[in-house]
Amino acid sequence: MTRSPIPPVDSEAVVELARALIRIPSVAGRDGGERAAAELVARTMSSFGWRPQLTEVSPGRANVVTTVEGGGGPGPTLALEGHLDVVTEGDRSAWTVDPFGAEVRDGRLYGRGAADMKAGVAAMLHGARALQRGGPFPGRLRLLALCDEEGMMLGAKRAVADGHLDGVSGAIICEPEGGEICPSAKGALRLRFDLAGRMAHGAMPELGRSPIPVASLLVQELATVQVDLQRDPGPHPTLGLPYLTPTVLVAGSLDQMNVSPGRAALAVDVRTIPGVDHSRLLDDLRHRCDRLGRANEVTIELTVIDDRPPVEIGAEEPLVVALQRAHSELWGRSAALGGVPGTTDGTIIARDTGIPTVVYGPGGKWIAHQADEFVEVEEIPRYADTYARAAQIFLWGPTP
Ligand SMILES: [Zn+2]
């Protein structure tokens, strides 16, 4: 069996699929849109002769997974992953186009999810199709189009639980990264601190224990932790610095300004880099809460709402090498290695399975979630071709 050249993807069909996906407003949790998007992906897979498996993850939201056998003997399994949900279009008056109209103007495809990440989903399907049309290949591809990436990543968690990542040797997460190949991603912790003291009349505060000054001390303490974390391990070459950002502070009521409250809650969005150990950080925070609480006669309870560790694989990993080589061949220049500022489904896959994941896909890194979100039309087939070639290099192994 010889490695045959891969035919270029059907440019028109891949762009049409991206447009059809944008026209389905699969806003996370809204009106079953995610299921409708999953059904379109499943229909497309069936039309390619593949057997999609559609799983309802929660009402109106579904995962679609399929395996494309190479038919060329034993070999590794490469996963290509994308999510089907989009964030809200927000204020429609901020858009100059219909957010779900999939309008093409001056070479750009506009719409919510154009970059994040319906172009990526379309590209991974047509890339897999092109590789298959090029003849048998060793191993297989597994394609995963999942729900709820923008929320709690229920789709990725479910895909892992359903065994869809079993035996997979590497995963390309097709999120928009502006031409960068990203073997690293920031980690995230969503934390909630509940402070409980004792309520009192505002005229007799000495009879109560207000958690408000303690919450203020806690915020200052978090700033100290941030300074320490930024000093050690120091800035990451592509991900920059870790941050602990208080995002919500609730205490008392503006309708009851003569009441010294008994309770307060603080939410903190923590973003970490490789070298920050989440469990050690959490132990440290719990320690500080205990000390601060005891000193002020207020209890502070820390709840971890979500724990997504930072991801990093080496530049010498076969998946990174395959993507770099494919990108250089198809784009005529080498791609920069970058880092993902947020978390992706790849974070869950890496956390729960240890599979090497790399994020690489069509669209700008910073355009996601904005009004007038777009992707360059020309990029969609180009990424699909690159996925096909990278898959070929990865699955055949590093022969010339
Ligand atoms: Zn995304």
Residues whose N, C-alpha, C, O or C-beta is under 5 A from the ligand:
A	BS01	ZN	D116 M117 E175
